[in-house]
């Protein structure tokens, strides 16, 4: 890389990769920023603190500055970022908008690139109380005005289309698909599928994720596949409520909740699973979908934004109407009871996942960052 192309990037995100609450958005940004460092760029990341965290450290070459908490991040983090901007020249501010925006164009004259996993929209009313949901929508409504000079990077065509509907010019939006850690998410040597037909759900357990629909669908699956098992992998505020719902449905020991699981445990579970289910009404992309695909597991998901991009309907899995437990059950049962269909989709799912790499994602993002910085 030529010296003149070396950038200093200042990124802002609610969490960094070491935060216990880090999810897909944090994985996505970290994989990109770490590769920016490897490509010779200087990177500073501003994020919230968490119990046991330090205010400054270097993680995979990224200088991480922390402060504030989840409830005041959109006020505290821009101030930390502004101090960092005054301390040294920054070529580009990279703002990851995956909750309430930080409105970074109001705090700097440096160009801003907005990376958008997804915006909540009215989906937020499924997760929180009406007052706070309205608050989130009000902040999202500021995006077209505040970022009117910014470049946008969407992680899927669905997210791009959402931005266009909100008034962002299509020509200011690039789409760069997420990559995947193939060294981690893969078929394990010597691994075999579980003896019992196994359905798995991956992800944070929140209201808007509609995991209750997966439970209701599985209760129907048991009528046709009485030996089936469901494994719900992940933690979150809805864990207790979902366990109670499983008891009401009479699932008994056919449904297991692992709570928070490490990556190695997740991969082992996926290697034993036959089908993955995702009933979410909206995703930015569906990272857990392609993680399952990389382990040879086809996915049945809602025919909604993000999942339409990560699931190739009829090839790597099936898309069904959102909230329709019967439709979910029908497609899950088809995959559990038809080995030839499952084998065909498993092979297609692995091929699709293997086409997605973080190296490709980072190379595309670097080109966008260099152009957005005017270099």
C-alpha positions as CSV (number, residue, x, y, z in Angstrom):
1,X,0.0,0.0,0.0
2,X,1.3,3.5,-0.9
3,X,1.9,5.8,2.1
4,X,-0.5,8.4,0.7
5,X,-3.4,5.9,0.9
6,X,-2.9,5.2,4.6
7,X,-5.9,6.4,6.5
8,X,-6.6,7.2,10.1
9,X,-10.1,6.0,10.8
10,X,-12.2,6.9,13.9
11,X,-15.0,4.5,14.4
12,X,-18.0,4.9,16.8
13,X,-20.2,2.0,17.9
14,X,-22.3,1.2,20.9
15,X,-20.1,-1.8,21.9
16,X,-16.7,-3.2,21.1
17,X,-15.9,-6.9,20.5
18,X,-14.9,-7.5,24.1
19,X,-18.2,-6.3,25.5
20,X,-20.2,-9.3,27.0
21,X,-23.2,-8.0,25.1
22,X,-21.4,-7.8,21.7
23,X,-23.4,-9.3,18.9
24,X,-23.4,-9.5,15.1
25,X,-23.0,-5.8,14.6
26,X,-19.9,-5.8,16.8
27,X,-18.4,-8.9,15.0
28,X,-19.0,-7.3,11.6
29,X,-17.3,-4.0,12.5
30,X,-14.4,-5.6,14.4
31,X,-13.6,-8.0,11.5
32,X,-13.5,-5.0,9.1
33,X,-11.5,-2.7,11.4
34,X,-8.9,-5.3,12.4
35,X,-8.3,-5.9,8.7
36,X,-8.0,-2.2,8.1
37,X,-5.1,-2.2,10.7
38,X,-3.6,-5.2,8.9
39,X,-3.7,-3.2,5.6
40,X,-1.7,-0.4,7.2
41,X,-4.4,2.0,8.4
42,X,-4.6,3.5,11.9
43,X,-7.9,2.8,13.6
44,X,-9.5,4.2,16.8
45,X,-12.8,2.9,18.1
46,X,-15.0,4.7,20.6
47,X,-17.5,2.4,22.4
48,X,-19.3,2.1,25.8
49,X,-17.7,0.6,28.9
50,X,-18.9,-2.5,30.7
51,X,-18.2,-4.1,34.1
52,X,-14.5,-4.8,34.4
53,X,-13.5,-2.8,31.3
54,X,-10.7,-0.3,31.0
55,X,-11.1,3.1,29.5
56,X,-8.4,2.5,26.9
57,X,-6.7,-0.6,25.4
58,X,-5.5,-2.0,22.1
59,X,-7.5,-4.9,20.7
60,X,-6.2,-6.6,17.5
61,X,-4.3,-3.4,16.7
62,X,-7.4,-1.2,17.2
63,X,-7.1,1.6,19.8
64,X,-10.3,1.3,21.8
65,X,-11.6,4.2,23.9
66,X,-14.5,3.5,26.2
67,X,-17.0,5.5,28.3
68,X,-20.6,5.8,29.2
69,X,-23.1,3.0,29.3
70,X,-26.0,1.7,27.2
71,X,-28.5,4.3,28.5
72,X,-26.4,7.4,27.7
73,X,-24.1,6.2,24.9
74,X,-25.7,8.5,22.2
75,X,-24.7,11.5,24.4
76,X,-21.4,10.4,25.9
77,X,-19.7,8.7,23.0
78,X,-19.8,11.7,20.6
79,X,-18.1,13.8,23.2
80,X,-15.3,11.2,23.6
81,X,-15.1,11.0,19.8
82,X,-14.8,14.8,19.5
83,X,-11.9,14.8,22.0
84,X,-10.1,12.1,19.9
85,X,-10.8,14.1,16.8
86,X,-9.1,17.2,18.3
87,X,-6.1,15.1,19.5
88,X,-5.1,14.0,16.0
89,X,-6.0,14.3,12.3
90,X,-8.7,11.9,11.2
91,X,-9.4,11.1,7.6
92,X,-12.7,9.5,8.0
93,X,-15.3,8.9,10.8
94,X,-17.0,5.5,10.5
95,X,-20.2,5.4,12.5
96,X,-21.9,2.1,13.0
97,X,-25.6,2.8,13.2
98,X,-27.3,-0.3,14.7
99,X,-29.3,1.3,17.5
100,X,-29.9,5.1,18.0
101,X,-27.6,7.1,15.7
102,X,-24.8,9.2,17.2
103,X,-25.3,12.0,14.6
104,X,-21.5,12.3,14.2
105,X,-21.8,14.8,11.3
106,X,-22.9,17.3,13.9
107,X,-19.6,16.8,15.8
108,X,-16.9,16.9,13.1
109,X,-16.0,18.5,9.8
110,X,-14.3,15.2,8.8
111,X,-16.2,13.1,6.3
112,X,-18.5,10.5,7.9
113,X,-19.3,7.1,6.5
114,X,-22.4,5.5,8.0
115,X,-22.3,1.7,8.2
116,X,-25.8,0.3,8.6
117,X,-26.5,-3.3,9.7
118,X,-30.2,-2.4,10.0
119,X,-32.5,0.2,11.5
120,X,-35.4,-0.8,13.8
121,X,-38.3,1.1,12.2
122,X,-41.6,0.1,13.7
123,X,-40.1,-3.3,14.7
124,X,-38.9,-1.5,17.9
125,X,-42.4,-1.5,19.2
126,X,-42.2,-5.4,19.5
127,X,-39.2,-5.0,21.8
128,X,-39.8,-2.1,24.2
129,X,-42.5,0.2,25.6
130,X,-44.2,2.7,23.3
131,X,-42.5,5.7,24.8
132,X,-39.0,4.5,24.3
133,X,-39.9,3.0,20.9
134,X,-41.2,6.4,19.7
135,X,-37.9,7.9,21.0
136,X,-35.9,5.5,18.8
137,X,-38.0,6.3,15.8
138,X,-37.6,10.0,16.3
139,X,-33.8,9.6,16.3
140,X,-33.9,7.4,13.2
141,X,-36.0,10.1,11.5
142,X,-33.0,12.5,11.8
143,X,-30.8,10.3,9.6
144,X,-31.7,11.6,6.1
145,X,-31.1,15.2,7.3
146,X,-28.0,14.9,9.5
147,X,-26.2,12.5,7.2
148,X,-27.1,14.3,3.9
149,X,-23.4,14.6,2.9
150,X,-22.4,11.1,4.1
151,X,-21.7,7.9,2.3
152,X,-23.7,4.9,3.5
153,X,-22.7,1.2,3.5
154,X,-25.5,-1.3,3.9
155,X,-24.8,-4.9,4.8
156,X,-27.6,-6.2,2.6
157,X,-29.9,-5.2,-0.3
158,X,-32.8,-5.2,2.2
159,X,-31.1,-2.6,4.4
160,X,-30.3,-0.5,1.3
161,X,-33.9,-0.6,0.2
162,X,-34.9,0.5,3.7
163,X,-32.6,3.5,3.5
164,X,-33.9,4.5,0.1
165,X,-37.5,4.4,1.5
166,X,-36.3,6.7,4.2
167,X,-35.1,9.3,1.7
168,X,-31.4,8.4,1.2
169,X,-30.4,8.6,-2.4
170,X,-29.6,5.1,-3.8
171,X,-26.4,6.4,-5.4
172,X,-25.0,7.3,-2.0
173,X,-25.4,3.7,-0.7
174,X,-23.0,0.8,-1.3
175,X,-23.9,-2.7,-0.4
176,X,-21.2,-4.9,1.1
177,X,-22.2,-8.4,2.3
178,X,-20.8,-9.7,5.5
179,X,-18.0,-12.3,5.6
180,X,-17.6,-15.3,7.8
181,X,-14.9,-16.9,9.9
182,X,-14.4,-20.1,8.0
183,X,-11.7,-21.3,10.4
184,X,-14.4,-21.5,13.1
185,X,-17.7,-22.2,11.3
186,X,-17.2,-25.4,9.4
187,X,-17.8,-29.1,9.4
188,X,-15.7,-30.6,12.2
189,X,-13.6,-33.7,11.3
190,X,-15.3,-36.8,12.4
191,X,-18.5,-35.0,13.5
192,X,-21.9,-36.5,12.7
193,X,-25.5,-35.3,12.9
194,X,-27.3,-36.1,16.1
195,X,-29.3,-39.4,16.2
196,X,-32.5,-37.4,17.1
197,X,-33.7,-35.0,14.4
198,X,-32.5,-31.7,15.8
199,X,-33.7,-28.2,15.2
200,X,-31.6,-25.3,16.4
201,X,-32.2,-21.6,17.0
202,X,-29.2,-19.2,17.3
203,X,-29.2,-15.6,18.6
204,X,-30.0,-13.2,21.4
205,X,-33.3,-13.9,23.1
206,X,-35.3,-10.7,22.7
207,X,-39.0,-10.1,22.1
208,X,-38.7,-8.9,18.5
209,X,-36.7,-12.0,17.5
210,X,-40.0,-14.0,17.7
211,X,-38.4,-17.1,19.2
212,X,-41.9,-17.9,20.6
213,X,-42.9,-18.7,17.0
214,X,-40.1,-21.2,16.8
215,X,-41.3,-22.9,19.9
216,X,-44.9,-23.0,18.6
217,X,-43.7,-24.4,15.3
218,X,-41.6,-27.1,17.0
219,X,-44.7,-28.2,19.1
220,X,-46.3,-28.9,15.7
221,X,-43.2,-30.6,14.3
222,X,-43.4,-33.1,17.2
223,X,-46.7,-34.4,16.0
224,X,-45.1,-35.7,12.8
225,X,-41.5,-36.2,14.1
226,X,-42.0,-37.4,17.7
227,X,-38.3,-38.0,18.3
228,X,-37.3,-34.5,17.4
229,X,-35.4,-32.1,19.6
230,X,-35.1,-28.3,19.7
231,X,-31.9,-26.6,21.0
232,X,-32.2,-22.8,21.7
233,X,-28.7,-21.3,21.8
234,X,-28.3,-17.9,23.3
235,X,-29.0,-15.6,26.2
236,X,-31.1,-12.5,26.7
237,X,-33.9,-10.9,28.6
238,X,-36.5,-13.3,27.2
239,X,-34.8,-16.5,28.4
240,X,-37.1,-17.1,31.4
241,X,-40.3,-16.1,29.5
242,X,-39.4,-18.5,26.6
243,X,-38.7,-21.4,29.0
244,X,-42.1,-20.8,30.6
245,X,-43.7,-20.7,27.1
246,X,-42.0,-24.1,26.3
247,X,-43.5,-25.5,29.5
248,X,-47.0,-24.2,28.5
249,X,-46.6,-25.9,25.1
250,X,-45.7,-29.2,26.8
251,X,-42.3,-29.5,25.2
252,X,-40.7,-31.0,28.2
253,X,-37.2,-32.3,27.7
254,X,-37.6,-32.1,23.9
255,X,-36.5,-28.4,24.1
256,X,-33.2,-27.4,25.6
257,X,-32.0,-23.9,26.4
258,X,-28.2,-23.6,26.5
259,X,-28.1,-20.0,27.7
260,X,-25.0,-18.1,26.5
261,X,-22.7,-20.4,24.6
262,X,-19.1,-20.0,23.4
263,X,-18.2,-20.2,19.8
264,X,-16.8,-23.7,20.0
265,X,-20.0,-25.0,21.7
266,X,-22.1,-23.3,19.0
267,X,-20.1,-24.9,16.2
268,X,-20.4,-28.3,17.9
269,X,-24.2,-27.9,18.3
270,X,-24.5,-26.9,14.6
271,X,-22.5,-29.9,13.5
272,X,-25.1,-32.1,15.2
273,X,-28.1,-30.2,14.0
274,X,-30.3,-31.0,11.0
275,X,-32.2,-27.7,10.6
276,X,-31.9,-24.1,11.9
277,X,-34.9,-21.8,12.4
278,X,-35.0,-18.0,12.4
279,X,-38.4,-16.4,12.9
280,X,-37.2,-12.8,13.2
281,X,-39.3,-10.1,11.6
282,X,-36.2,-8.1,10.5
283,X,-32.5,-8.6,10.3
284,X,-29.7,-6.6,8.8
285,X,-28.3,-9.7,7.1
286,X,-28.6,-12.9,9.1
287,X,-25.1,-13.8,10.3
288,X,-26.4,-16.8,12.2
289,X,-27.9,-18.0,9.0
290,X,-24.6,-18.3,7.2
291,X,-22.9,-19.6,10.3
292,X,-25.3,-22.5,10.3
293,X,-24.9,-22.9,6.5
294,X,-21.1,-23.1,6.8
295,X,-21.8,-26.1,9.1
296,X,-24.0,-27.7,6.5
297,X,-27.3,-26.8,8.2
298,X,-30.2,-25.4,6.0
299,X,-32.3,-22.6,7.5
300,X,-36.0,-22.0,7.6
301,X,-36.6,-18.3,8.2
302,X,-39.2,-15.5,7.9
303,X,-39.7,-14.0,4.5
304,X,-38.6,-10.6,5.8
305,X,-35.7,-8.1,5.3
306,X,-32.2,-9.5,5.8
307,X,-33.3,-13.1,5.9
308,X,-34.4,-12.7,2.3
309,X,-30.8,-11.9,1.5
310,X,-29.0,-14.6,3.6
311,X,-31.4,-17.4,2.8
312,X,-31.7,-18.6,-0.8
313,X,-35.2,-19.8,-0.9
314,X,-35.5,-23.4,-2.1
315,X,-31.7,-23.7,-2.3
316,X,-30.1,-23.2,1.1
317,X,-33.3,-23.3,3.0
318,X,-36.9,-22.0,2.9
319,X,-38.6,-18.6,3.5
320,X,-42.0,-18.7,5.0
321,X,-44.5,-16.0,6.1
322,X,-43.5,-14.1,9.2
323,X,-45.3,-15.3,12.4
324,X,-46.8,-18.4,10.7
325,X,-45.9,-21.2,13.0
326,X,-47.7,-23.7,10.8
327,X,-45.7,-22.8,7.7
328,X,-42.5,-23.0,9.8
329,X,-43.5,-26.4,11.0
330,X,-44.3,-27.6,7.5
331,X,-40.9,-26.7,6.1
332,X,-38.9,-27.9,9.1
333,X,-40.7,-31.2,9.0
334,X,-40.0,-31.6,5.3
335,X,-36.3,-31.1,5.9
336,X,-36.3,-33.5,8.9
337,X,-38.1,-36.3,7.1
338,X,-36.5,-36.0,3.6
339,X,-32.8,-36.9,3.8
340,X,-32.3,-36.3,0.0
341,X,-33.8,-32.8,0.3
342,X,-31.8,-32.0,3.4
343,X,-28.5,-33.3,1.8
344,X,-29.1,-31.2,-1.3
345,X,-29.7,-28.1,0.7
346,X,-26.9,-28.8,3.1
347,X,-24.4,-28.9,0.2
348,X,-25.8,-25.7,-1.4
349,X,-25.7,-24.0,2.0
350,X,-22.0,-24.8,2.5
351,X,-21.2,-23.5,-1.0
352,X,-23.1,-20.3,-0.4
353,X,-21.4,-19.7,2.9
354,X,-17.9,-20.4,1.5
355,X,-18.4,-17.6,-1.0
356,X,-18.6,-15.1,1.9
357,X,-15.2,-14.1,3.4
358,X,-14.2,-11.2,5.7
359,X,-11.2,-10.6,3.4
360,X,-13.5,-9.8,0.5
361,X,-15.7,-7.7,2.7
362,X,-12.7,-5.7,4.1
363,X,-11.3,-5.1,0.6
364,X,-14.6,-3.7,-0.6
365,X,-15.0,-1.6,2.5
366,X,-11.4,-0.2,2.2
367,X,-12.1,1.0,-1.3
368,X,-15.3,2.8,-0.1
369,X,-13.4,4.3,2.9
370,X,-10.6,5.6,0.7
371,X,-13.1,7.2,-1.7
372,X,-15.2,8.6,1.2
373,X,-12.1,10.2,2.7
374,X,-11.2,11.8,-0.6
375,X,-7.9,10.0,-0.9
